[in-house]
Amino acid sequence: MDILTILAGFTGGVFGTAFGSIPAFILTGVFALIGSVLTLSGVTDFIVGTVAFGPFFGPHVSFAAGAAAAAYAANKAKKLDSAQNVLAALFGINDIKTLLIGGLYGVLGIVTFTLITKQSVFVTDYPAFCVCVVLFLNRIIMGKTSIIGTLKEGEKRDIFPRDEILLNSVNGLLFALGVAVIGQKLIEAGVSQDAMAIYPVFVFGISALSLIFLQMGFSIPITHHITYPAATVFIMTQNIYLAAITGFINAILWVIAGKIFNSNCDTYIDPPAIVIVISMFVINLIF
């Protein structure tokens, strides 16, 4: 890691703060989609590793920094309605300190990424892991609640809401099944095994890009914690049903992670990132 990488992390953090956490993540999806389409088409790609998941647009930098800076803007600067408002473009609150705080979190993201990628014992999705590290530390620094939130007297936490679990698990199963079937069709169409290795990034890009509708105010499902691990399982095993089961499980875990880490609290921790870290670790362990 050199000074230019650190500077890229800082500027990426400022970017994610200024544009907003979700808009920055959408742009990550755009570049992931462009790069993966090139690879699937047989063209050499330099975009996925250096741009989409690089030291500027990478979610461990821009997305994580934007989400962390929202906590500062709400809890410290008192210029944002909610510390969990990851849709807000914080350039609009006209506070230079918030942007600089975002830059520092961007540096934290890139430093964490550099350190975790130097080991090979804990194998998972490293950008998602770094998102978790940044946002868990952010809760300790910027929040007043515990890591899992703080319940008011007499309040109970329902981490397994039946209706929500049912809705999301069915969606997860079907979305993952669709991802696996499309992957199978691409293989049958003649896409090489080497090119298909990028397929999980391709579906991640679609899922991330779809969040543009969430940014516009539509209540769409968040899916990258489903599609990306499910596609990974399909590529590793060529088994459509194992991929579908992965999506089913991850959809349930997303609900549980949200109830544990993103309820009764005053900062944002990203449930999809938690699910991706756990599931990708298990997937790499098993397959």
N, C-alpha and C positions, 0 to 999 in steps of 0.2 A: 504493500500500500504506500503510495507516494503522495506528495503534497497536492498534486492535481486531482487525485481520487478524493482526497479530503475536501478540496474545494468543490468538486462536483457534488459530493454529498451535501455540503452546506447549501449550495445553490439549488440543488434538487429539493432540499427541505423547505427552502424559501418558496420555491415554485409550488410545491404541494400545499403549502399554507395559503399562498396568495390565490390559487385557483380553487382550492378546496380539496379535501381528501378523496371524495368519490370522483369528481372530475379528473383528478390526477390518475386515479386508478383506471378510469375509462380509457385514458390515453395509453396507459400501460397495455391495456387490452388491444388497442388499435395496433400498436407496434408488434405485440405478440402474434396477432392475427396476420399481419403483413409478412413477418418473417417465417411463420410456419407454413403459410400458403406457398411461399417461394420454395421452401424445402420439399413440401409435398409434390410440387411441380417439377422437382429435379434440379432446381437452381440453388447454387451455393448461397447460404444466408449468413450475414454478419449482424443481423438486427436483433435477434432474440436475446443473445447473451450480453451484447454490448449496449443495447438501447432499452428494450423492454424490461430486462431485469438487470440493467446496469446501474452505475452509481448516481444517476440523475432521475430517470423515470421509474426505476425499480420500486416496487411497492414497499420494500423495506426502508426506502428513503422517502419518496414523495408522499405516498399514502400514509405511512406511519407518522411522518412529521406533521402532515396536515391534521390528522386526528389528534395527535398530542397537543399541537398548538391550539386547537379548539378548546381544550381544557384550560389552558392559560388565558385565552380570550374571555372565557366565561367565568372562571373561578378567581382569577387574579385581576385582569384588566376590566372585568365587568362590562364587556362590550358585545357579548354574544348571549343569546337567549338560553342556550343549553350547551354544556360541555360535551354532549353526545351528538351535537349537530355536525355530522361529517359531510353534509351536503353544502354547507355554507362556504362561499369563497371569501376568505378572511381579508383579502385586499380591501374589501369594501368597508371594514370597520376603521380604517385609517389609523392603524396603530403599528408603528415601526417595530416596537418591542416584540409584538406577536410574530411578525415575520422573522425576526432574528432568532426568537426561541424556536421557531420551526426549523431554521437553518441548523441550529445546534442539535436538534433531534435527528435531522438528516445525517449529520456527522456520526451520531450514535448508531444509527442504522447501518451505515457503511462500515464502521469499525466492528460492530457486532458480526456483520456478514463476513468480513475478512478473517476474524478470529475463528468463527464456527466452521468455515470451509477449510481450515487447516487440519482438521481432525477427520477420522473416518470411522469412529466408533458409533456415534449417534448420527445415523443417516436418515434424513428426512427432507422435506422441502425447506431449504435454507432461507429464502426470502420470507416465507410465512413464519418461520421460527423467529427471524429478526423482528418482524412486525409484532409478534407476541412480546418479545423482550422489551422493545421500545415502549409499548403501551402498558405493560405491567409496571415498568419503572415509572412511567408517567403517572400512573395511579398513586404510586407511593409518593412521588414528588408533588403533584398538583392536586391530588384528591384528599378528601377528609374521611372517606369511608374506608373500610377494610378492602382487601383484594377481592373478596367475594361480595362486596356491598355490605351495608349496615341496615338491618331491619329495625323498624320502629317497635316500640313496646306493644306486644300483642299481635304483631304482624307475622304471618307465616309465609314461607317461600314454597311455591309450587313449581318444582323443577321438571315435572312430568305432566303437563297439561294435556289431557286426553285428546281433545278436539284438535289442538294445534299439532300434536304428535301425529295423529291420523292423517291430517291434511298434508303435512310435510313429508311423511314417510311414503305416501302414495306418489307424490310428486317426485321424490328422490328416486324411487324405484323406476318410474316411467322415464324420467329424464336420463337416467343412467343406462337404461335399456336402449333408448334411442341413440345415445352416444355410441354404445357398443355395436349396434346394428349398422350405423353409418360407417364406423371403422371397418366392419366386415365387408361392406360394399366397396369401400375404397381399396381394400386388399384384392377383392375379386376383380376390380376394375384394372388392376395391374400396378398399383403403387407399390414400390419396393419395400422390403422389410426395413432397410436402413432409413428410408424416407418416413415410414410410418412411426419411427421413434419420436418424431416431433408431434404426433397426433394429440397427446395430452395438452401440449401448449396451444394447439389449434383450438380445441374446445374451450380451454381456459380463456383464450382471447375472445371467443364468441360470448362466453358468460360475462366477462368483464365489460365488453362493449355493450351488452344488453342493459347494463346499469344506467345507460343514458336515459332510459325510460323511467327509472326510479328517480333520477335527477329532475326529470320533467314533471314528477308528481304522481306517476302511475304506481299502483301497488302491485308491482311484479315480484315474483319470487327471486331471491338471490340464489345462484346456482353453482358458482365456481368451486365450492367445497364438495359438490356432488360430481360434476362433470369431469373435473381434472383428475381426482383419484380414481374414478370409475374408468376413465380412458387409460390411465396408467395400468390398472389391473388387466384391462382387456389386452393391451399391447404386451404385457408380460406373460399372459396365460392363453390368449386367444379364446378365452371363455366368456361368452356373452352373459351367462347367468351369474358368474362370479362378479362381473362388473355391475350388474343390476343390483346384486345384494350389497355391494359396496356403497352404491348410491342410496339405497334404503337405510343402511346403518348410519351413514354420514348425515343424512337429513334429520334423523332423530338426535344425533349428537349435537347438531347445530342448535336445535331447540334447547337442549339441556345446557349447553355452553352459554347460550344467551341468558337463560334464567339464573345461572350461577354467577356469571361474571359481568353481565350487563344490565342487571336489575338492582334497584335500591342502591345506586352508586352515583358518583358525580364526575366520572370520566368515562371515556369510551375504550373498551377492549373488544377486539374484533373476533366474534364467534367463528366466522369461516376460517380465519387463520389458525385458530386453536384446533379446529376439526382437521384441517389439512395437515398440520404438524403431526397430530396423533395418528391419523390414518396413513399418511405416507411413511411414517416410521414403522408401523405394523406391516404395511405392504412390502417394504424393503426387507423387513425381517423374515417374512414368510416366503416371498417369491424371489 
